[in-house]
């Protein structure tokens, strides 16, 4: 017999769990556990939004739900109900400046990473609440925006914004770092018009003393050049 007390759906925000509002919470947790057990390897690392419908959700219920999801390597992003009872995951989320925008919550960037296994071409844009790793190039006209770090395993020639929610500790790194525009938090720079002095080696960009600084990524020799 089909069990519709827990329905899993995917979205750009993460994984939605639509939960039966009439079921006893203890029984509901058991059914959530059973449902996630069937897909734990596929869903691991995802953010979860739990929709309880017309049901009041107590703080202790949210805490138990967070603990249950952690067992499956999932993070509770939001609990929503139709009775205006909305809880954000307390321990998993840090609230940096401008952390809430357009009803989205940006969690700690260290806790999640989006892996893109292709080159981003002109006109393509990626925006993610966490780190972004691109296994390819970012071509001119493409854009990457992340609340955390941006790592490009190829040439970065498009636009990039790391620490987009205000984190100045975020970095941008690429095998060939020549962006049309590079931002970290509220600091902005661009590649020089003359690239004669651009080393064809991996580089990393970070904020130092309030200035975006580019360093050759070499554990033995770090040559800094400020732009």
C-alpha positions in Angstrom: 0.0 0.0 0.0 1.3 3.4 -1.0 2.2 5.7 1.9 1.5 9.4 1.2 2.2 10.6 4.7 5.7 11.7 3.6 6.2 12.9 0.0 9.6 13.9 -1.2 10.0 16.5 -4.0 13.0 18.3 -5.4 13.3 22.0 -6.2 16.0 24.7 -6.8 15.8 25.4 -3.0 16.5 21.9 -2.0 14.4 18.9 -1.0 10.8 19.4 0.0 9.2 17.1 2.5 5.4 17.3 2.4 4.2 15.9 5.7 0.8 14.6 6.8 -0.5 17.3 9.2 -2.9 14.8 10.9 -0.3 12.2 11.8 1.1 12.0 15.3 4.5 13.6 15.3 6.3 10.5 16.7 4.7 8.3 14.1 5.6 10.9 11.4 9.3 10.9 12.4 9.3 7.1 12.0 7.8 7.4 8.5 10.3 10.2 7.6 13.1 7.9 8.7 11.8 5.0 6.6 11.3 7.2 3.5 14.8 8.7 3.8 16.4 5.3 4.3 15.4 4.4 0.8 17.1 7.4 -0.7 19.9 8.3 1.8 22.8 8.0 -0.7 21.0 10.0 -3.3 19.9 12.9 -1.0 23.0 13.2 1.2 24.2 16.8 1.6 20.9 18.4 0.5 18.9 21.1 2.2 15.5 20.2 3.4 12.3 22.3 3.6 9.6 20.6 5.6 6.0 21.5 4.9 3.5 20.6 7.6 0.5 22.2 6.1 -2.2 23.4 8.6 -0.3 22.3 11.7 1.3 24.0 14.6 4.9 23.0 15.0 6.6 23.4 18.4 10.2 24.3 18.9 11.0 20.9 20.4 9.5 19.3 17.3 11.8 21.3 15.0 14.8 20.3 17.2 13.9 16.6 16.9 13.4 17.0 13.2 16.9 18.6 12.7 18.5 15.8 14.7 16.7 13.2 12.6 17.8 14.8 9.3 21.4 15.0 10.4 21.4 11.2 10.7 20.9 11.1 7.0 23.5 13.9 6.3 20.7 16.4 5.5 20.3 20.0 6.7 17.0 21.5 7.8 16.7 24.8 5.9 13.1 25.7 6.8 9.9 24.4 8.4 6.8 25.9 6.9 3.1 25.7 7.9 -0.1 27.4 6.7 -0.7 28.8 10.2 2.2 31.3 10.0 4.5 29.2 12.1 7.9 29.3 10.3 11.1 28.1 11.9 14.6 28.4 10.5 17.2 25.7 11.4 18.9 27.3 14.4 22.3 25.5 14.7 23.0 25.0 11.0 22.5 28.7 10.0 24.6 31.7 10.6 23.1 35.1 9.8 25.8 37.3 8.2 24.9 40.8 7.0 22.1 40.7 4.3 21.6 37.0 5.0 17.9 37.1 4.3 17.0 38.2 0.8 13.9 37.4 -1.2 12.7 35.1 1.6 15.8 32.9 1.2 18.2 32.0 4.1 21.9 31.7 3.3 23.5 29.1 5.6 27.2 29.0 6.5 29.1 28.7 3.2 31.4 26.0 4.7 28.5 23.6 5.0 27.6 23.0 1.4 29.1 23.0 -2.1 27.6 23.0 -5.6 29.7 21.0 -8.1 29.2 21.9 -11.7 30.7 19.3 -14.1 30.8 21.4 -17.2 31.9 24.7 -18.7 29.7 27.8 -18.2 29.2 29.5 -21.5 28.2 33.1 -22.3 24.7 33.9 -21.0 24.7 31.2 -18.4 24.4 32.2 -14.7 24.8 30.3 -11.5 23.7 31.6 -8.1 24.2 29.4 -5.0 23.9 29.7 -1.2 27.3 28.1 -0.5 30.5 27.3 -2.3 30.6 26.7 -6.0 33.1 24.5 -7.8 33.2 24.5 -11.6 35.0 21.6 -13.3 35.5 23.5 -16.5 35.8 27.1 -17.7 33.7 30.1 -17.0 33.6 31.9 -20.3 33.2 35.6 -20.9 29.5 36.5 -20.5 28.9 33.8 -17.9 28.4 34.6 -14.2 28.9 32.8 -10.9 27.5 34.2 -7.6 28.1 32.4 -4.4 27.6 33.2 -0.7 30.9 31.2 -0.1 34.0 30.4 -2.1 34.2 30.0 -5.9 36.7 27.5 -7.3 37.2 27.1 -11.1 39.1 24.0 -12.3 39.8 25.8 -15.6 39.9 29.4 -17.0 37.8 32.0 -15.2 37.1 34.7 -17.8 33.5 35.7 -16.9 32.0 37.5 -13.9 32.3 36.1 -10.4 31.1 37.2 -7.0 32.2 35.3 -3.9 31.0 36.1 -0.4 27.9 37.6 -2.0 26.0 37.8 1.4 28.8 39.9 2.9 31.5 37.3 3.9 34.9 39.0 3.3 36.7 35.7 4.2 35.5 34.1 0.9 38.0 33.4 -1.9 38.1 32.9 -5.6 40.5 30.5 -7.2 41.1 29.3 -10.7 43.7 27.6 -12.9 43.6 30.7 -15.1 42.2 33.7 -13.2 41.3 36.4 -15.7 37.7 37.5 -14.9 35.9 40.4 -16.6 34.8 41.3 -13.1 35.6 39.9 -9.7 33.9 40.7 -6.4 34.5 39.4 -2.9 31.8 40.7 -0.5 31.6 44.4 -1.2 35.1 44.7 -2.9 35.3 44.7 -6.7 38.1 44.5 -9.2 38.7 43.4 -12.8 41.5 41.9 -14.8 44.0 44.5 -16.3 43.7 45.2 -20.0 47.3 44.2 -20.5 47.8 40.6 -19.4 51.6 40.4 -20.1 52.3 40.0 -16.4 49.6 37.4 -15.9 51.2 34.2 -14.8 49.7 31.1 -16.5 49.5 29.3 -13.1 46.7 28.7 -10.5 45.9 31.8 -8.6 43.7 32.7 -5.6 41.9 36.0 -4.9 41.1 37.2 -1.4 40.6 40.4 0.6 43.6 41.6 2.5 43.7 45.0 4.3 40.4 45.9 2.5 41.9 45.2 -1.0 41.3 42.3 -3.4 44.6 40.6 -3.7 45.6 38.0 -6.2 48.2 35.4 -5.2 50.0 32.7 -7.1 48.6 29.5 -5.6 51.9 27.9 -4.6 52.4 26.4 -1.1 56.1 27.2 -1.3 56.1 30.6 -2.8 53.1 33.0 -2.6 53.6 36.0 -4.8 51.0 38.6 -4.1 49.9 41.3 -6.5 47.2 43.8 -5.5 44.7 45.1 -8.1 
